[in-house]
């Protein structure tokens, strides 16, 4: 009986080893495919920080459906707003800032098709966006305050994030 138990136990160990090995191989194949299609990447483009005044955004080019990440590094006397304008000049997103209340605010937004915001087709998003910083900010040498507006531009390309292409077809405002 003891010999029979040993053989059963050996068979169970072999079967478990084979099952674990197979699971590891399958997980590796899936992970490789996901990495190969860009699923685990932060974005389709390498980070390309864009900075003007106290504002930094994470890229100069974005795909449709991608988040625009931004942050400010503020002096306590800086106070104003950052405004993001679509290619047609319409205000899309705005952030107020006050360095004495929050010296390092972070934010993000995503341009989506939204009838409420009159973004009906991808053509309302694709193109050069303009960011304007107004209010009191430090001069470039960071020694004085100025109310001179600062400007930055970036682009949304006519290409959607993988898996979201269907979302960007047609005109959502026609229905």
C-alpha positions in Angstrom: 0.0 0.0 0.0 2.8 2.4 0.8 4.4 1.8 -2.6 1.0 2.5 -4.3 0.7 5.8 -2.4 4.2 6.9 -3.5 3.4 6.3 -7.1 0.1 8.2 -6.9 1.9 11.1 -5.2 4.6 11.1 -7.9 1.9 11.1 -10.6 0.2 14.0 -8.9 3.4 16.0 -8.6 4.2 15.4 -12.3 0.7 16.4 -13.4 0.9 19.6 -11.2 4.3 20.4 -12.5 3.1 20.0 -16.1 0.0 22.2 -15.4 2.1 24.9 -13.8 4.6 24.9 -16.6 1.8 25.1 -19.2 0.2 28.0 -17.3 3.5 29.9 -17.2 4.1 29.4 -20.9 0.5 30.6 -21.8 0.9 33.6 -19.5 4.2 34.4 -21.2 2.6 34.2 -24.7 -0.3 36.5 -23.6 2.0 39.0 -22.0 4.2 39.1 -25.1 1.2 39.7 -27.4 -0.1 42.5 -25.1 3.3 44.1 -25.0 3.7 43.7 -28.8 0.4 45.5 -29.4 1.2 48.3 -27.0 -1.3 47.4 -24.3 1.1 48.0 -21.5 2.6 51.2 -22.8 1.7 54.5 -21.2 1.0 55.9 -24.7 1.9 55.4 -28.3 4.6 58.0 -28.3 7.6 58.2 -26.0 7.3 60.9 -23.3 8.2 64.3 -24.8 7.8 66.8 -22.0 6.6 70.3 -23.1 7.1 73.2 -20.7 6.3 76.8 -20.7 6.3 78.9 -17.6 5.0 76.9 -14.7 3.2 74.4 -16.9 4.4 71.0 -18.2 2.4 68.6 -20.3 3.6 65.0 -21.1 3.8 65.1 -24.9 3.8 67.2 -28.0 1.6 64.7 -30.0 -1.4 62.7 -28.9 -3.5 60.0 -30.5 -7.3 60.3 -30.4 -8.6 59.0 -27.1 -5.3 59.6 -25.3 -5.1 61.5 -22.0 -3.3 64.8 -21.8 -1.4 64.9 -18.5 -0.3 68.2 -17.1 1.2 69.7 -13.9 2.3 73.0 -12.6 5.3 74.0 -10.5 4.3 77.2 -8.8 5.8 80.0 -6.8 3.5 81.1 -3.9 2.9 84.4 -5.7 1.7 82.8 -9.0 -2.0 82.9 -9.6 -4.0 82.5 -12.8 -5.4 80.0 -15.2 -4.4 77.6 -17.9 -6.8 77.3 -20.8 -6.7 74.6 -23.5 -8.2 75.6 -26.9 -9.2 73.2 -29.7 -8.0 73.8 -33.2 -11.2 75.8 -34.0 -10.4 78.2 -31.1 -13.1 76.8 -28.7 -12.2 76.6 -25.0 -12.0 72.9 -24.1 -10.5 72.7 -20.6 -9.4 75.2 -18.0 -7.5 74.9 -14.8 -7.2 77.7 -12.2 -4.0 77.9 -10.1 -2.8 79.6 -7.0 0.7 78.8 -5.8 0.0 79.8 -2.2 -2.8 77.2 -2.0 -1.3 74.4 -4.1 2.3 74.7 -5.4 2.2 71.5 -7.5 -1.3 70.8 -9.0 -1.7 67.9 -11.4 -4.5 67.4 -13.9 -5.5 65.5 -17.0 -8.2 65.5 -19.6 -9.2 63.5 -22.6 -10.8 64.9 -25.7 -13.8 62.8 -26.5 -16.7 63.0 -28.9 -19.3 64.9 -26.8 -22.4 66.5 -28.3 -22.7 68.7 -25.2 -19.3 70.3 -25.9 -20.0 70.4 -29.7 -17.3 67.9 -30.4 -19.2 65.9 -33.1 -16.4 64.4 -35.2 -12.8 63.6 -34.9 -12.1 66.6 -37.1 -13.1 68.7 -34.1 -10.2 67.2 -32.2 -7.5 66.6 -34.8 -5.1 69.4 -35.3 -3.0 71.9 -33.3 -4.3 72.8 -29.8 -3.2 76.0 -28.1 -2.6 76.4 -24.3 -2.6 79.9 -22.9 -1.4 80.7 -19.4 -2.8 84.0 -18.0 -2.5 85.7 -14.6 0.6 86.3 -12.5 3.5 84.1 -13.3 7.2 84.2 -12.9 9.4 85.6 -15.7 11.6 83.1 -17.6 14.6 84.0 -15.3 12.2 83.2 -12.3 13.2 86.5 -10.6 10.1 88.7 -11.2 6.4 88.4 -11.7 4.7 89.2 -15.0 1.1 89.2 -16.4 2.4 88.5 -19.9 0.5 85.5 -21.3 2.4 82.4 -22.1 1.6 80.0 -24.9 2.2 76.4 -25.8 0.9 74.2 -28.6 0.5 70.5 -29.1 -1.2 68.2 -31.6 -3.9 65.5 -31.8 -3.1 63.3 -34.8 -5.7 61.7 -37.1 -5.0 58.3 -35.5 -7.0 56.6 -32.7 -5.6 54.5 -29.9 -5.7 50.8 -30.8 -9.2 49.4 -30.1 -10.9 52.8 -30.1 -11.1 53.4 -33.9 -14.8 52.7 -34.2 -15.6 55.3 -31.5 -14.1 58.0 -33.7 -16.1 57.3 -36.9 -19.1 59.3 -38.0 -20.8 62.3 -36.5 -22.4 61.9 -33.1 -24.4 65.2 -33.4 -26.4 64.0 -36.5 -28.7 61.7 -34.6 
